[in-house]
Amino acid sequence: MRVFVSLVMFVLGALVCAEVTAQSIKFTDVSSQSGIDFEHTTGASGEGYLVEGVSAGLATLDFDGDGLLDIYFCNGAPLRGTVANGPVTNRLFRNEGGLKFKDVTDQAGVGDAGYALGVGVADFDGNGYPDIYVNNFGANVLYRNNGDGTFTDVTETAGVACGQNVGAGVGFFDMEGDGDLDLYVGNYVDFSYETHVPIVLKGKNYTAGPQYYNPVPDTLYRNNGDGTFTDVSQESGLARFAGPSMGLMCVDIDNDNDTDVYVCNDGKPNFLFVNDGDGHFQESAFLFGVACDLTGQANSSMGVDCGDYNNDGQIDIISTNYQAELPNLYRNLGGGFFEDATSSARLPYSLFPHVNWGTSFTDFDNDGDEDVFIACGHFDRIETIDDRTQMKIRNYVLRNDNGKFADIGVTEVGLTAVKSSRASAAEDLDNDGDIDVVVLNSNDSVTLLRNDLDSQNAWICLKLVGPGRNKDAVGAVVSVGQPQPQKRYRVSGRGYQSHFGSILHFGLGEVGVEKVQVSVRWPDGRETEQEVSVNKLTRIEHSPDPGDR
């Protein structure tokens, strides 16, 4: 009997392995020939300062309007006791096509030398070009895009330096429906050189976690529509809540046509700030079921993304967590309730030992459902005190098969890089209809993965142009009904303290038609429909309602 059971298990295991490996997702590491020579640094001096482990985010944006997505990498900076061998700055790489990039940091004027942690992108002034906000350890920076390939530092005039906090995620969204984009700035904990807590294990310095420091509230800025912002953290209700914020996401969680804010907290219950439509917020994470995991445990959450992984028309959430914690997949049940579907969706237990950071819901194989990317890596020499994981570890792609996820392996799909990863962004960087991945690695070079999809599945990509000052159409929801229902959400700020996804991508599978119907719910509540051609990028503009003329 025991032999029979073992044989059955072996056969079942073989079938599962065959199913997982017989897929079409395949990446090629093209980092070395991409022209991206960015090397991230934590600026470490050996003291184990808190900020060393949590740097940094990245952003994708078409800053020059040429139809190719460029990449902005955040960087650390020399910490106290460190001497740098030359300038250390954030860097902007312009996409030259064919996954070739050129450093244009100096020409563009965006080489901030602060200690960068998070970054957000949006057209805050409505001039049609994306701007960049950098969330630092220390004063933050807002770069306004001049529309000619250059940026201007407008932090002081805009009033968004945000003091001397430890930065985290960034999100732009229209909190009160007035047509321009407000700014949510995540703050981590009350850390400074003076409050540094040394941790010494076996004679070596390690980094103290956030539990050794006091959490601080996040900051919310209202866009005044004239290039300036006003801090409304108190009057909005957000200042009453302090948490060790990391990744965050501004999206309409409860489907009432205003934008809410979901915040990952490191070691504390996550926050869900539900918007009343006028820019006042009620913290409701426990009520909605997205504060903790299935057991009621508060996780150390890092990154976050939203999607509709089971194609039921409801927005779902994934958040990545610290080692000895699986990521949390929250399935939307409707009516403002979520359930922890991590187990039922079969997120692989192989993620459990590792620290998980950047993440995204992305249809890598264009089959009509969203897969998941997860970046992994520790910030200490963890292998010297814990043999379950390592500081440098491979990343994960989880293939979605009818709402169940499977780790598709390493060599079969080109995930051979072993580094300590942080932020990741999933984008079609070569405009060929499938989604590539760029990863920022701590104290290391970048990983750029080209998607070499070997199927004939169809796809569409959509660039939305919104009304008024919200040219990015941030807050829009797009639906495609064929061959199966899918939704995408136009957000600014996601993953691990990063920004990506300005172009909405839908895989369609073997759709067998030349056009599909697309529905858009615009940020102002207006709904439009139109047909778009498959296997093309289509620009969809919010045009005036004929009845308003």
Solvent accessible surface area in square Angstrom, and as a share of the most:
residue,aa,sasa,rsa
1,M,179,0.80
2,R,209,0.76
3,V,124,0.71
4,F,122,0.51
5,V,67,0.38
6,S,64,0.41
7,L,104,0.52
8,V,56,0.32
9,M,123,0.55
10,F,147,0.61
11,V,69,0.40
12,L,91,0.45
13,G,32,0.30
14,A,50,0.39
15,L,110,0.55
16,V,86,0.49
17,C,82,0.49
18,A,56,0.43
19,E,90,0.40
20,V,20,0.11
21,T,65,0.38
22,A,85,0.66
23,Q,26,0.11
24,S,21,0.14
25,I,2,0.01
26,K,91,0.39
27,F,2,0.01
28,T,45,0.26
29,D,56,0.29
30,V,5,0.03
31,S,27,0.17
32,S,110,0.71
33,Q,96,0.43
34,S,1,0.01
35,G,47,0.46
36,I,18,0.09
37,D,92,0.48
38,F,1,0.01
39,E,104,0.47
40,H,5,0.02
41,T,38,0.22
42,T,7,0.04
43,G,6,0.05
44,A,48,0.37
45,S,38,0.25
46,G,48,0.46
47,E,75,0.34
48,G,7,0.07
49,Y,15,0.06
50,L,6,0.03
51,V,0,0.00
52,E,19,0.08
53,G,3,0.03
54,V,11,0.07
55,S,0,0.00
56,A,0,0.00
57,G,0,0.00
58,L,0,0.00
59,A,0,0.00
60,T,0,0.00
61,L,2,0.01
62,D,35,0.18
63,F,5,0.02
64,D,45,0.23
65,G,55,0.53
66,D,74,0.38
67,G,47,0.46
68,L,35,0.17
69,L,13,0.07
70,D,0,0.00
71,I,0,0.00
72,Y,0,0.00
73,F,0,0.00
74,C,0,0.00
75,N,7,0.04
76,G,0,0.00
77,A,10,0.08
78,P,58,0.36
79,L,6,0.03
80,R,129,0.47
81,G,72,0.69
82,T,38,0.22
83,V,135,0.78
84,A,40,0.31
85,N,162,0.83
86,G,40,0.39
87,P,132,0.83
88,V,32,0.18
89,T,35,0.20
90,N,0,0.00
91,R,49,0.18
92,L,0,0.00
93,F,1,0.00
94,R,70,0.26
95,N,2,0.01
96,E,88,0.40
97,G,21,0.20
98,G,59,0.57
99,L,9,0.04
100,K,96,0.41
101,F,11,0.04
102,K,99,0.42
103,D,49,0.26
104,V,4,0.02
105,T,6,0.04
106,D,132,0.68
107,Q,113,0.50
108,A,2,0.01
109,G,39,0.37
110,V,0,0.00
111,G,30,0.29
112,D,21,0.11
113,A,64,0.50
114,G,26,0.25
115,Y,10,0.04
116,A,0,0.00
117,L,0,0.00
118,G,0,0.00
119,V,0,0.00
120,G,0,0.00
121,V,6,0.03
122,A,1,0.01
123,D,1,0.01
124,F,6,0.02
125,D,46,0.24
126,G,15,0.14
127,N,65,0.33
128,G,45,0.44
129,Y,71,0.27
130,P,22,0.14
131,D,0,0.00
132,I,0,0.00
133,Y,0,0.00
134,V,0,0.00
135,N,1,0.01
136,N,3,0.01
137,F,38,0.16
138,G,12,0.11
139,A,50,0.38
140,N,6,0.03
141,V,15,0.09
142,L,0,0.00
143,Y,13,0.05
144,R,87,0.32
145,N,0,0.00
146,N,59,0.30
147,G,27,0.26
148,D,105,0.55
149,G,21,0.20
150,T,47,0.27
151,F,14,0.06
152,T,55,0.32
153,D,84,0.44
154,V,13,0.07
155,T,13,0.08
156,E,162,0.73
157,T,102,0.59
158,A,1,0.01
159,G,42,0.41
160,V,0,0.00
161,A,38,0.30
162,C,17,0.10
163,G,45,0.43
164,Q,138,0.61
165,N,48,0.24
166,V,1,0.00
167,G,2,0.02
168,A,0,0.00
169,G,1,0.01
170,V,2,0.01
171,G,0,0.00
172,F,0,0.00
173,F,1,0.00
174,D,22,0.11
175,M,9,0.04
176,E,43,0.19
177,G,64,0.61
178,D,67,0.35
179,G,30,0.29
180,D,2,0.01
181,L,1,0.00
182,D,0,0.00
183,L,0,0.00
184,Y,0,0.00
185,V,0,0.00
186,G,0,0.00
187,N,2,0.01
188,Y,5,0.02
189,V,3,0.02
190,D,77,0.40
191,F,7,0.03
192,S,35,0.23
193,Y,55,0.21
194,E,132,0.59
195,T,65,0.38
196,H,34,0.15
197,V,41,0.23
198,P,89,0.56
199,I,35,0.18
200,V,91,0.52
201,L,74,0.37
202,K,163,0.69
203,G,71,0.68
204,K,94,0.40
205,N,56,0.29
206,Y,8,0.03
207,T,19,0.11
208,A,2,0.01
209,G,18,0.18
210,P,21,0.13
211,Q,138,0.62
212,Y,108,0.41
213,Y,19,0.07
214,N,106,0.54
215,P,46,0.29
216,V,29,0.17
217,P,51,0.32
218,D,10,0.05
219,T,14,0.08
220,L,0,0.00
221,Y,10,0.04
222,R,81,0.29
223,N,4,0.02
224,N,59,0.30
225,G,40,0.38
226,D,104,0.54
227,G,31,0.29
228,T,46,0.27
229,F,14,0.06
230,T,51,0.30
231,D,80,0.41
232,V,3,0.02
233,S,11,0.07
234,Q,147,0.65
235,E,110,0.49
236,S,3,0.02
237,G,14,0.13
238,L,2,0.01
239,A,21,0.16
240,R,160,0.59
241,F,47,0.20
242,A,45,0.35
243,G,1,0.01
244,P,4,0.02
245,S,0,0.00
246,M,1,0.01
247,G,0,0.00
248,L,2,0.01
249,M,0,0.00
250,C,3,0.02
251,V,7,0.04
252,D,13,0.07
253,I,4,0.02
254,D,40,0.21
255,N,99,0.51
256,D,73,0.38
257,N,65,0.34
258,D,25,0.13
259,T,15,0.08
260,D,0,0.00
261,V,0,0.00
262,Y,0,0.00
263,V,0,0.00
264,C,0,0.00
265,N,0,0.00
266,D,11,0.06
267,G,38,0.36
268,K,100,0.42
269,P,42,0.26
270,N,5,0.03
271,F,26,0.11
272,L,0,0.00
273,F,4,0.02
274,V,25,0.15
275,N,2,0.01
276,D,88,0.45
277,G,24,0.23
278,D,99,0.51
279,G,4,0.04
280,H,91,0.41
281,F,11,0.04
282,Q,112,0.50
283,E,35,0.15
284,S,11,0.07
285,A,0,0.00
286,F,138,0.57
287,L,124,0.62
288,F,19,0.08
289,G,30,0.29
290,V,0,0.00
291,A,2,0.01
292,C,15,0.09
293,D,30,0.16
294,L,134,0.67
295,T,116,0.67
296,G,53,0.51
297,Q,91,0.40
298,A,31,0.24
299,N,9,0.04
300,S,19,0.12
301,S,0,0.00
302,M,4,0.02
303,G,0,0.00
304,V,0,0.00
305,D,0,0.00
306,C,5,0.03
307,G,2,0.02
308,D,1,0.00
309,Y,8,0.03
310,N,48,0.24
311,N,26,0.13
312,D,68,0.35
313,G,26,0.25
314,Q,63,0.28
315,I,8,0.04
316,D,0,0.00
317,I,0,0.00
318,I,0,0.00
319,S,0,0.00
320,T,0,0.00
321,N,0,0.00
322,Y,64,0.24
323,Q,14,0.06
324,A,37,0.29
325,E,22,0.10
326,L,41,0.20
327,P,0,0.00
328,N,6,0.03
329,L,0,0.00
330,Y,1,0.01
331,R,72,0.26
332,N,7,0.04
333,L,89,0.44
334,G,17,0.17
335,G,76,0.73
336,G,17,0.17
337,F,112,0.47
338,F,16,0.07
339,E,61,0.27
340,D,23,0.12
341,A,1,0.01
342,T,12,0.07
343,S,88,0.57
344,S,66,0.43
345,A,2,0.02
346,R,157,0.57
347,L,9,0.05
348,P,23,0.15
349,Y,147,0.56
350,S,52,0.34
351,L,0,0.00
352,F,55,0.23
353,P,30,0.19
354,H,18,0.08
355,V,1,0.01
356,N,0,0.00
357,W,1,0.00
358,G,0,0.00
359,T,0,0.00
360,S,2,0.01
361,F,8,0.04
362,T,13,0.08
363,D,2,0.01
364,F,0,0.00
365,D,1,0.01
366,N,2,0.01
367,D,44,0.23
368,G,0,0.00
369,D,19,0.10
370,E,5,0.02
371,D,0,0.00
372,V,1,0.00
373,F,1,0.01
374,I,0,0.00
375,A,0,0.00
376,C,0,0.00
377,G,1,0.01
378,H,4,0.02
379,F,48,0.20
380,D,21,0.11
381,R,103,0.37
382,I,13,0.07
383,E,80,0.36
384,T,58,0.34
385,I,70,0.36
386,D,26,0.14
387,D,136,0.71
388,R,131,0.48
389,T,6,0.03
390,Q,93,0.41
391,M,55,0.24
392,K,88,0.37
393,I,26,0.13
394,R,42,0.15
395,N,10,0.05
396,Y,6,0.02
397,V,0,0.00
398,L,0,0.00
399,R,52,0.19
400,N,1,0.01
401,D,57,0.30
402,N,138,0.71
403,G,10,0.10
404,K,80,0.34
405,F,7,0.03
406,A,33,0.25
407,D,33,0.17
408,I,2,0.01
409,G,19,0.18
410,V,46,0.27
411,T,100,0.58
412,E,84,0.37
413,V,0,0.00
414,G,13,0.12
415,L,6,0.03
416,T,76,0.44
417,A,25,0.19
418,V,82,0.47
419,K,42,0.18
420,S,4,0.02
421,S,1,0.01
422,R,2,0.01
423,A,0,0.00
424,S,2,0.01
425,A,1,0.01
426,A,10,0.08
427,E,4,0.02
428,D,13,0.07
429,L,0,0.00
430,D,31,0.16
431,N,75,0.39
432,D,69,0.36
433,G,1,0.01
434,D,12,0.06
435,I,8,0.04
436,D,0,0.00
437,V,1,0.00
438,V,0,0.00
439,V,0,0.00
440,L,0,0.00
441,N,2,0.01
442,S,10,0.07
443,N,91,0.46
444,D,28,0.14
445,S,34,0.22
446,V,7,0.04
447,T,4,0.03
448,L,1,0.00
449,L,3,0.02
450,R,81,0.29
451,N,2,0.01
452,D,44,0.23
453,L,32,0.16
454,D,104,0.54
455,S,36,0.23
456,Q,171,0.76
457,N,26,0.13
458,A,9,0.07
459,W,38,0.13
460,I,0,0.00
461,C,4,0.02
462,L,0,0.00
463,K,86,0.36
464,L,7,0.04
465,V,23,0.13
466,G,7,0.06
467,P,33,0.21
468,G,57,0.55
469,R,100,0.37
470,N,3,0.02
471,K,73,0.31
472,D,27,0.14
473,A,0,0.00
474,V,4,0.03
475,G,28,0.27
476,A,1,0.00
477,V,16,0.09
478,V,0,0.00
479,S,32,0.21
480,V,2,0.01
481,G,54,0.52
482,Q,73,0.33
483,P,70,0.44
484,Q,62,0.27
485,P,81,0.51
486,Q,4,0.02
487,K,46,0.20
488,R,22,0.08
489,Y,23,0.09
490,R,14,0.05
491,V,3,0.02
492,S,0,0.00
493,G,0,0.00
494,R,26,0.10
495,G,0,0.00
496,Y,0,0.00
497,Q,5,0.02
498,S,2,0.01
499,H,1,0.00
500,F,3,0.01
501,G,8,0.07
502,S,25,0.16
503,I,33,0.17
504,L,8,0.04
505,H,17,0.07
506,F,0,0.00
507,G,0,0.00
508,L,0,0.00
509,G,9,0.09
510,E,160,0.72
511,V,19,0.11
512,G,78,0.75
513,V,56,0.32
514,E,144,0.64
515,K,106,0.45
516,V,2,0.01
517,Q,80,0.36
518,V,0,0.00
519,S,38,0.25
520,V,4,0.02
521,R,43,0.16
522,W,1,0.00
523,P,34,0.21
524,D,85,0.44
525,G,27,0.26
526,R,58,0.21
527,E,128,0.57
528,T,33,0.19
529,E,117,0.52
530,Q,72,0.32
531,E,108,0.48
532,V,4,0.02
533,S,31,0.20
534,V,21,0.12
535,N,77,0.39
536,K,121,0.51
537,L,89,0.44
538,T,29,0.17
539,R,133,0.48
540,I,3,0.02
541,E,98,0.44
542,H,34,0.15
543,S,58,0.37
544,P,84,0.53
545,D,55,0.29
546,P,93,0.59
547,G,68,0.66
548,D,116,0.60
549,R,214,0.78
